[in-house]
Amino acid sequence: MSTSIRVSNETKDKLSRLKRDDETWDEFLNRLTNEEEPINIGAWSDDVADRAREAVESSRESFER
């Protein structure tokens, strides 16, 4: 069985960027809607973000010497 879902070109482009090359659209949408494993797109925990900021700051300081 096949179903069509109408979305805007902008929405399709956003979804295409999230879709993996090796998965079908059905597999992608199933992964996207899976309640057991939420998608965490580009989000760092506060701890990881703090460590990244510290590394950047340290790197900048080393170039100032």
PDB file of N, CA, C and O in Angstrom:
ATOM      1  N   MET A   1       0.832  -1.169   0.000  1.00  0.00           N
ATOM      2  CA  MET A   1       0.000   0.000   0.000  1.00  0.00           C
ATOM      3  C   MET A   1       0.889   1.248   0.000  1.00  0.00           C
ATOM      4  O   MET A   1       1.930   1.282   0.656  1.00  0.00           O
ATOM      5  N   SER A   2       0.470   2.246  -0.728  1.00  0.00           N
ATOM      6  CA  SER A   2       1.239   3.474  -0.832  1.00  0.00           C
ATOM      7  C   SER A   2       0.347   4.661  -0.493  1.00  0.00           C
ATOM      8  O   SER A   2      -0.825   4.697  -0.867  1.00  0.00           O
ATOM      9  N   THR A   3       0.906   5.619   0.210  1.00  0.00           N
ATOM     10  CA  THR A   3       0.177   6.818   0.586  1.00  0.00           C
ATOM     11  C   THR A   3       1.020   8.028   0.245  1.00  0.00           C
ATOM     12  O   THR A   3       2.235   8.021   0.441  1.00  0.00           O
ATOM     13  N   SER A   4       0.390   9.049  -0.255  1.00  0.00           N
ATOM     14  CA  SER A   4       1.086  10.301  -0.543  1.00  0.00           C
ATOM     15  C   SER A   4       0.805  11.297   0.568  1.00  0.00           C
ATOM     16  O   SER A   4      -0.315  11.401   1.068  1.00  0.00           O
ATOM     17  N   ILE A   5       1.838  12.021   0.939  1.00  0.00           N
ATOM     18  CA  ILE A   5       1.704  13.067   1.949  1.00  0.00           C
ATOM     19  C   ILE A   5       2.218  14.355   1.323  1.00  0.00           C
ATOM     20  O   ILE A   5       3.378  14.427   0.918  1.00  0.00           O
ATOM     21  N   ARG A   6       1.377  15.361   1.241  1.00  0.00           N
ATOM     22  CA  ARG A   6       1.784  16.628   0.639  1.00  0.00           C
ATOM     23  C   ARG A   6       2.507  17.489   1.665  1.00  0.00           C
ATOM     24  O   ARG A   6       2.018  17.711   2.773  1.00  0.00           O
ATOM     25  N   VAL A   7       3.675  17.966   1.274  1.00  0.00           N
ATOM     26  CA  VAL A   7       4.444  18.889   2.105  1.00  0.00           C
ATOM     27  C   VAL A   7       5.002  19.973   1.196  1.00  0.00           C
ATOM     28  O   VAL A   7       5.124  19.774  -0.013  1.00  0.00           O
ATOM     29  N   SER A   8       5.337  21.100   1.767  1.00  0.00           N
ATOM     30  CA  SER A   8       5.922  22.183   0.982  1.00  0.00           C
ATOM     31  C   SER A   8       7.337  21.790   0.561  1.00  0.00           C
ATOM     32  O   SER A   8       7.936  20.877   1.129  1.00  0.00           O
ATOM     33  N   ASN A   9       7.851  22.482  -0.427  1.00  0.00           N
ATOM     34  CA  ASN A   9       9.229  22.228  -0.874  1.00  0.00           C
ATOM     35  C   ASN A   9      10.217  22.498   0.253  1.00  0.00           C
ATOM     36  O   ASN A   9      11.214  21.791   0.396  1.00  0.00           O
ATOM     37  N   GLU A  10       9.936  23.524   1.055  1.00  0.00           N
ATOM     38  CA  GLU A  10      10.820  23.851   2.177  1.00  0.00           C
ATOM     39  C   GLU A  10      10.860  22.700   3.179  1.00  0.00           C
ATOM     40  O   GLU A  10      11.930  22.317   3.651  1.00  0.00           O
ATOM     41  N   THR A  11       9.688  22.151   3.501  1.00  0.00           N
ATOM     42  CA  THR A  11       9.624  21.025   4.429  1.00  0.00           C
ATOM     43  C   THR A  11      10.333  19.814   3.852  1.00  0.00           C
ATOM     44  O   THR A  11      11.069  19.131   4.564  1.00  0.00           O
ATOM     45  N   LYS A  12      10.125  19.540   2.583  1.00  0.00           N
ATOM     46  CA  LYS A  12      10.780  18.399   1.916  1.00  0.00           C
ATOM     47  C   LYS A  12      12.292  18.560   1.970  1.00  0.00           C
ATOM     48  O   LYS A  12      13.003  17.589   2.228  1.00  0.00           O
ATOM     49  N   ASP A  13      12.799  19.770   1.732  1.00  0.00           N
ATOM     50  CA  ASP A  13      14.242  20.017   1.795  1.00  0.00           C
ATOM     51  C   ASP A  13      14.786  19.765   3.196  1.00  0.00           C
ATOM     52  O   ASP A  13      15.853  19.169   3.350  1.00  0.00           O
ATOM     53  N   LYS A  14      14.061  20.214   4.215  1.00  0.00           N
ATOM     54  CA  LYS A  14      14.499  19.992   5.601  1.00  0.00           C
ATOM     55  C   LYS A  14      14.530  18.499   5.922  1.00  0.00           C
ATOM     56  O   LYS A  14      15.481  18.003   6.527  1.00  0.00           O
ATOM     57  N   LEU A  15      13.485  17.796   5.513  1.00  0.00           N
ATOM     58  CA  LEU A  15      13.436  16.355   5.771  1.00  0.00           C
ATOM     59  C   LEU A  15      14.548  15.631   5.010  1.00  0.00           C
ATOM     60  O   LEU A  15      15.158  14.701   5.537  1.00  0.00           O
ATOM     61  N   SER A  16      14.808  16.049   3.787  1.00  0.00           N
ATOM     62  CA  SER A  16      15.852  15.411   2.980  1.00  0.00           C
ATOM     63  C   SER A  16      17.221  15.526   3.635  1.00  0.00           C
ATOM     64  O   SER A  16      18.040  14.612   3.538  1.00  0.00           O
ATOM     65  N   ARG A  17      17.468  16.653   4.304  1.00  0.00           N
ATOM     66  CA  ARG A  17      18.763  16.827   4.980  1.00  0.00           C
ATOM     67  C   ARG A  17      18.907  15.893   6.177  1.00  0.00           C
ATOM     68  O   ARG A  17      20.023  15.524   6.541  1.00  0.00           O
ATOM     69  N   LEU A  18      17.787  15.507   6.796  1.00  0.00           N
ATOM     70  CA  LEU A  18      17.821  14.615   7.953  1.00  0.00           C
ATOM     71  C   LEU A  18      17.834  13.142   7.564  1.00  0.00           C
ATOM     72  O   LEU A  18      18.272  12.293   8.340  1.00  0.00           O
ATOM     73  N   LYS A  19      17.359  12.846   6.371  1.00  0.00           N
ATOM     74  CA  LYS A  19      17.237  11.460   5.916  1.00  0.00           C
ATOM     75  C   LYS A  19      18.607  10.895   5.571  1.00  0.00           C
ATOM     76  O   LYS A  19      19.416  11.555   4.920  1.00  0.00           O
ATOM     77  N   ARG A  20      18.855   9.687   6.008  1.00  0.00           N
ATOM     78  CA  ARG A  20      20.122   9.011   5.699  1.00  0.00           C
ATOM     79  C   ARG A  20      20.083   8.473   4.275  1.00  0.00           C
ATOM     80  O   ARG A  20      19.021   8.109   3.770  1.00  0.00           O
ATOM     81  N   ASP A  21      21.246   8.425   3.632  1.00  0.00           N
ATOM     82  CA  ASP A  21      21.321   7.946   2.248  1.00  0.00           C
ATOM     83  C   ASP A  21      20.890   6.495   2.103  1.00  0.00           C
ATOM     84  O   ASP A  21      20.371   6.094   1.061  1.00  0.00           O
ATOM     85  N   ASP A  22      21.109   5.709   3.156  1.00  0.00           N
ATOM     86  CA  ASP A  22      20.843   4.272   3.052  1.00  0.00           C
ATOM     87  C   ASP A  22      19.457   3.866   3.544  1.00  0.00           C
ATOM     88  O   ASP A  22      19.213   2.679   3.762  1.00  0.00           O
ATOM     89  N   GLU A  23      18.549   4.816   3.725  1.00  0.00           N
ATOM     90  CA  GLU A  23      17.213   4.452   4.195  1.00  0.00           C
ATOM     91  C   GLU A  23      16.141   4.962   3.237  1.00  0.00           C
ATOM     92  O   GLU A  23      16.312   5.973   2.556  1.00  0.00           O
ATOM     93  N   THR A  24      15.045   4.238   3.208  1.00  0.00           N
ATOM     94  CA  THR A  24      13.905   4.653   2.400  1.00  0.00           C
ATOM     95  C   THR A  24      13.166   5.759   3.156  1.00  0.00           C
ATOM     96  O   THR A  24      13.418   5.999   4.337  1.00  0.00           O
ATOM     97  N   TRP A  25      12.253   6.422   2.452  1.00  0.00           N
ATOM     98  CA  TRP A  25      11.457   7.448   3.125  1.00  0.00           C
ATOM     99  C   TRP A  25      10.620   6.833   4.242  1.00  0.00           C
ATOM    100  O   TRP A  25      10.441   7.443   5.296  1.00  0.00           O
ATOM    101  N   ASP A  26      10.109   5.627   4.011  1.00  0.00           N
ATOM    102  CA  ASP A  26       9.336   4.953   5.042  1.00  0.00           C
ATOM    103  C   ASP A  26      10.197   4.665   6.272  1.00  0.00           C
ATOM    104  O   ASP A  26       9.759   4.887   7.401  1.00  0.00           O
ATOM    105  N   GLU A  27      11.403   4.178   6.061  1.00  0.00           N
ATOM    106  CA  GLU A  27      12.318   3.909   7.179  1.00  0.00           C
ATOM    107  C   GLU A  27      12.666   5.209   7.911  1.00  0.00           C
ATOM    108  O   GLU A  27      12.725   5.244   9.140  1.00  0.00           O
ATOM    109  N   PHE A  28      12.894   6.263   7.145  1.00  0.00           N
ATOM    110  CA  PHE A  28      13.221   7.556   7.742  1.00  0.00           C
ATOM    111  C   PHE A  28      12.080   8.066   8.622  1.00  0.00           C
ATOM    112  O   PHE A  28      12.303   8.452   9.769  1.00  0.00           O
ATOM    113  N   LEU A  29      10.863   8.068   8.084  1.00  0.00           N
ATOM    114  CA  LEU A  29       9.721   8.562   8.854  1.00  0.00           C
ATOM    115  C   LEU A  29       9.447   7.692  10.071  1.00  0.00           C
ATOM    116  O   LEU A  29       9.040   8.196  11.117  1.00  0.00           O
ATOM    117  N   ASN A  30       9.665   6.408   9.941  1.00  0.00           N
ATOM    118  CA  ASN A  30       9.519   5.516  11.086  1.00  0.00           C
ATOM    119  C   ASN A  30      10.548   5.855  12.166  1.00  0.00           C
ATOM    120  O   ASN A  30      10.216   5.898  13.351  1.00  0.00           O
ATOM    121  N   ARG A  31      11.788   6.094  11.760  1.00  0.00           N
ATOM    122  CA  ARG A  31      12.845   6.477  12.709  1.00  0.00           C
ATOM    123  C   ARG A  31      12.506   7.819  13.354  1.00  0.00           C
ATOM    124  O   ARG A  31      12.695   7.998  14.557  1.00  0.00           O
ATOM    125  N   LEU A  32      12.015   8.741  12.570  1.00  0.00           N
ATOM    126  CA  LEU A  32      11.689  10.077  13.055  1.00  0.00           C
ATOM    127  C   LEU A  32      10.584  10.037  14.101  1.00  0.00           C
ATOM    128  O   LEU A  32      10.586  10.836  15.037  1.00  0.00           O
ATOM    129  N   THR A  33       9.656   9.130  13.951  1.00  0.00           N
ATOM    130  CA  THR A  33       8.507   9.065  14.852  1.00  0.00           C
ATOM    131  C   THR A  33       8.649   8.015  15.941  1.00  0.00           C
ATOM    132  O   THR A  33       7.713   7.802  16.712  1.00  0.00           O
ATOM    133  N   ASN A  34       9.784   7.361  16.021  1.00  0.00           N
ATOM    134  CA  ASN A  34      10.005   6.334  17.035  1.00  0.00           C
ATOM    135  C   ASN A  34      10.050   6.978  18.410  1.00  0.00           C
ATOM    136  O   ASN A  34      10.907   7.820  18.679  1.00  0.00           O
ATOM    137  N   GLU A  35       9.140   6.589  19.271  1.00  0.00           N
ATOM    138  CA  GLU A  35       9.055   7.166  20.608  1.00  0.00           C
ATOM    139  C   GLU A  35      10.104   6.604  21.555  1.00  0.00           C
ATOM    140  O   GLU A  35      10.392   7.216  22.584  1.00  0.00           O
ATOM    141  N   GLU A  36      10.678   5.457  21.232  1.00  0.00           N
ATOM    142  CA  GLU A  36      11.651   4.840  22.133  1.00  0.00           C
ATOM    143  C   GLU A  36      13.014   5.509  22.066  1.00  0.00           C
ATOM    144  O   GLU A  36      13.738   5.538  23.062  1.00  0.00           O
ATOM    145  N   GLU A  37      13.370   6.044  20.917  1.00  0.00           N
ATOM    146  CA  GLU A  37      14.680   6.661  20.751  1.00  0.00           C
ATOM    147  C   GLU A  37      14.502   8.012  20.071  1.00  0.00           C
ATOM    148  O   GLU A  37      14.510   8.082  18.842  1.00  0.00           O
ATOM    149  N   PRO A  38      14.340   9.093  20.847  1.00  0.00           N
ATOM    150  CA  PRO A  38      14.119  10.403  20.238  1.00  0.00           C
ATOM    151  C   PRO A  38      15.339  10.859  19.445  1.00  0.00           C
ATOM    152  O   PRO A  38      16.479  10.531  19.773  1.00  0.00           O
ATOM    153  N   ILE A  39      15.069  11.611  18.412  1.00  0.00           N
ATOM    154  CA  ILE A  39      16.151  12.163  17.598  1.00  0.00           C
ATOM    155  C   ILE A  39      16.697  13.388  18.308  1.00  0.00           C
ATOM    156  O   ILE A  39      15.937  14.260  18.731  1.00  0.00           O
ATOM    157  N   ASN A  40      18.000  13.455  18.439  1.00  0.00           N
ATOM    158  CA  ASN A  40      18.668  14.563  19.089  1.00  0.00           C
ATOM    159  C   ASN A  40      19.544  15.231  18.042  1.00  0.00           C
ATOM    160  O   ASN A  40      20.709  14.870  17.878  1.00  0.00           O
ATOM    161  N   ILE A  41      18.995  16.182  17.350  1.00  0.00           N
ATOM    162  CA  ILE A  41      19.671  16.785  16.202  1.00  0.00           C
ATOM    163  C   ILE A  41      20.575  17.920  16.645  1.00  0.00           C
ATOM    164  O   ILE A  41      20.097  18.982  17.046  1.00  0.00           O
ATOM    165  N   GLY A  42      21.863  17.701  16.574  1.00  0.00           N
ATOM    166  CA  GLY A  42      22.824  18.747  16.822  1.00  0.00           C
ATOM    167  C   GLY A  42      22.807  19.357  18.205  1.00  0.00           C
ATOM    168  O   GLY A  42      23.355  20.442  18.400  1.00  0.00           O
ATOM    169  N   ALA A  43      22.204  18.704  19.158  1.00  0.00           N
ATOM    170  CA  ALA A  43      22.138  19.276  20.500  1.00  0.00           C
ATOM    171  C   ALA A  43      23.211  18.672  21.381  1.00  0.00           C
ATOM    172  O   ALA A  43      23.364  17.452  21.448  1.00  0.00           O
ATOM    173  N   TRP A  44      23.946  19.528  22.051  1.00  0.00           N
ATOM    174  CA  TRP A  44      24.947  19.079  22.999  1.00  0.00           C
ATOM    175  C   TRP A  44      24.385  19.244  24.397  1.00  0.00           C
ATOM    176  O   TRP A  44      23.586  20.142  24.660  1.00  0.00           O
ATOM    177  N   SER A  45      24.812  18.372  25.279  1.00  0.00           N
ATOM    178  CA  SER A  45      24.459  18.564  26.679  1.00  0.00           C
ATOM    179  C   SER A  45      25.215  19.794  27.183  1.00  0.00           C
ATOM    180  O   SER A  45      26.184  20.231  26.563  1.00  0.00           O
ATOM    181  N   ASP A  46      24.771  20.342  28.301  1.00  0.00           N
ATOM    182  CA  ASP A  46      25.444  21.517  28.868  1.00  0.00           C
ATOM    183  C   ASP A  46      26.909  21.218  29.155  1.00  0.00           C
ATOM    184  O   ASP A  46      27.776  22.065  28.937  1.00  0.00           O
ATOM    185  N   ASP A  47      27.183  20.010  29.644  1.00  0.00           N
ATOM    186  CA  ASP A  47      28.555  19.617  29.965  1.00  0.00           C
ATOM    187  C   ASP A  47      29.433  19.589  28.714  1.00  0.00           C
ATOM    188  O   ASP A  47      30.546  20.116  28.721  1.00  0.00           O
ATOM    189  N   VAL A  48      28.937  18.982  27.653  1.00  0.00           N
ATOM    190  CA  VAL A  48      29.701  18.907  26.402  1.00  0.00           C
ATOM    191  C   VAL A  48      29.904  20.304  25.824  1.00  0.00           C
ATOM    192  O   VAL A  48      30.994  20.625  25.351  1.00  0.00           O
ATOM    193  N   ALA A  49      28.870  21.131  25.858  1.00  0.00           N
ATOM    194  CA  ALA A  49      28.979  22.504  25.343  1.00  0.00           C
ATOM    195  C   ALA A  49      29.997  23.302  26.149  1.00  0.00           C
ATOM    196  O   ALA A  49      30.786  24.054  25.576  1.00  0.00           O
ATOM    197  N   ASP A  50      29.987  23.147  27.468  1.00  0.00           N
ATOM    198  CA  ASP A  50      30.958  23.859  28.314  1.00  0.00           C
ATOM    199  C   ASP A  50      32.384  23.422  27.993  1.00  0.00           C
ATOM    200  O   ASP A  50      33.287  24.254  27.908  1.00  0.00           O
ATOM    201  N   ARG A  51      32.585  22.117  27.814  1.00  0.00           N
ATOM    202  CA  ARG A  51      33.931  21.631  27.484  1.00  0.00           C
ATOM    203  C   ARG A  51      34.377  22.142  26.118  1.00  0.00           C
ATOM    204  O   ARG A  51      35.553  22.456  25.936  1.00  0.00           O
ATOM    205  N   ALA A  52      33.468  22.232  25.164  1.00  0.00           N
ATOM    206  CA  ALA A  52      33.808  22.743  23.838  1.00  0.00           C
ATOM    207  C   ALA A  52      34.194  24.220  23.921  1.00  0.00           C
ATOM    208  O   ALA A  52      35.165  24.651  23.298  1.00  0.00           O
ATOM    209  N   ARG A  53      33.426  24.995  24.698  1.00  0.00           N
ATOM    210  CA  ARG A  53      33.757  26.419  24.872  1.00  0.00           C
ATOM    211  C   ARG A  53      35.131  26.583  25.511  1.00  0.00           C
ATOM    212  O   ARG A  53      35.920  27.429  25.091  1.00  0.00           O
ATOM    213  N   GLU A  54      35.411  25.776  26.523  1.00  0.00           N
ATOM    214  CA  GLU A  54      36.708  25.846  27.198  1.00  0.00           C
ATOM    215  C   GLU A  54      37.842  25.493  26.236  1.00  0.00           C
ATOM    216  O   GLU A  54      38.899  26.124  26.269  1.00  0.00           O
ATOM    217  N   ALA A  55      37.635  24.505  25.392  1.00  0.00           N
ATOM    218  CA  ALA A  55      38.673  24.111  24.428  1.00  0.00           C
ATOM    219  C   ALA A  55      38.923  25.227  23.421  1.00  0.00           C
ATOM    220  O   ALA A  55      40.070  25.496  23.065  1.00  0.00           O
ATOM    221  N   VAL A  56      37.861  25.876  22.960  1.00  0.00           N
ATOM    222  CA  VAL A  56      38.018  26.987  22.016  1.00  0.00           C
ATOM    223  C   VAL A  56      38.749  28.140  22.684  1.00  0.00           C
ATOM    224  O   VAL A  56      39.658  28.724  22.095  1.00  0.00           O
ATOM    225  N   GLU A  57      38.362  28.469  23.899  1.00  0.00           N
ATOM    226  CA  GLU A  57      38.999  29.556  24.630  1.00  0.00           C
ATOM    227  C   GLU A  57      40.482  29.261  24.860  1.00  0.00           C
ATOM    228  O   GLU A  57      41.327  30.138  24.679  1.00  0.00           O
ATOM    229  N   SER A  58      40.792  28.044  25.253  1.00  0.00           N
ATOM    230  CA  SER A  58      42.179  27.647  25.475  1.00  0.00           C
ATOM    231  C   SER A  58      42.987  27.739  24.193  1.00  0.00           C
ATOM    232  O   SER A  58      44.135  28.183  24.202  1.00  0.00           O
ATOM    233  N   SER A  59      42.386  27.321  23.102  1.00  0.00           N
ATOM    234  CA  SER A  59      43.059  27.379  21.809  1.00  0.00           C
ATOM    235  C   SER A  59      43.343  28.824  21.407  1.00  0.00           C
ATOM    236  O   SER A  59      44.426  29.135  20.912  1.00  0.00           O
ATOM    237  N   ARG A  60      42.369  29.702  21.621  1.00  0.00           N
ATOM    238  CA  ARG A  60      42.557  31.121  21.285  1.00  0.00           C
ATOM    239  C   ARG A  60      43.657  31.734  22.133  1.00  0.00           C
ATOM    240  O   ARG A  60      44.458  32.526  21.636  1.00  0.00           O
ATOM    241  N   GLU A  61      43.704  31.368  23.427  1.00  0.00           N
ATOM    242  CA  GLU A  61      44.736  31.895  24.309  1.00  0.00           C
ATOM    243  C   GLU A  61      46.116  31.452  23.870  1.00  0.00           C
ATOM    244  O   GLU A  61      47.073  32.220  23.971  1.00  0.00           O
ATOM    245  N   SER A  62      46.235  30.232  23.385  1.00  0.00           N
ATOM    246  CA  SER A  62      47.555  29.734  22.965  1.00  0.00           C
ATOM    247  C   SER A  62      48.061  30.475  21.733  1.00  0.00           C
ATOM    248  O   SER A  62      49.273  30.578  21.545  1.00  0.00           O
ATOM    249  N   PHE A  63      47.191  30.983  20.908  1.00  0.00           N
ATOM    250  CA  PHE A  63      47.603  31.748  19.731  1.00  0.00           C
ATOM    251  C   PHE A  63      47.997  33.180  20.071  1.00  0.00           C
ATOM    252  O   PHE A  63      48.733  33.822  19.321  1.00  0.00           O
ATOM    253  N   GLU A  64      47.508  33.677  21.202  1.00  0.00           N
ATOM    254  CA  GLU A  64      47.815  35.039  21.624  1.00  0.00           C
ATOM    255  C   GLU A  64      49.208  35.173  22.202  1.00  0.00           C
ATOM    256  O   GLU A  64      49.724  36.285  22.316  1.00  0.00           O
ATOM    257  N   ARG A  65      49.817  34.081  22.563  1.00  0.00           N
ATOM    258  CA  ARG A  65      51.142  34.112  23.198  1.00  0.00           C
ATOM    259  C   ARG A  65      52.214  34.475  22.238  1.00  0.00           C
ATOM    260  O   ARG A  65      53.383  34.544  22.616  1.00  0.00           O
TER     261      ARG A  65
END
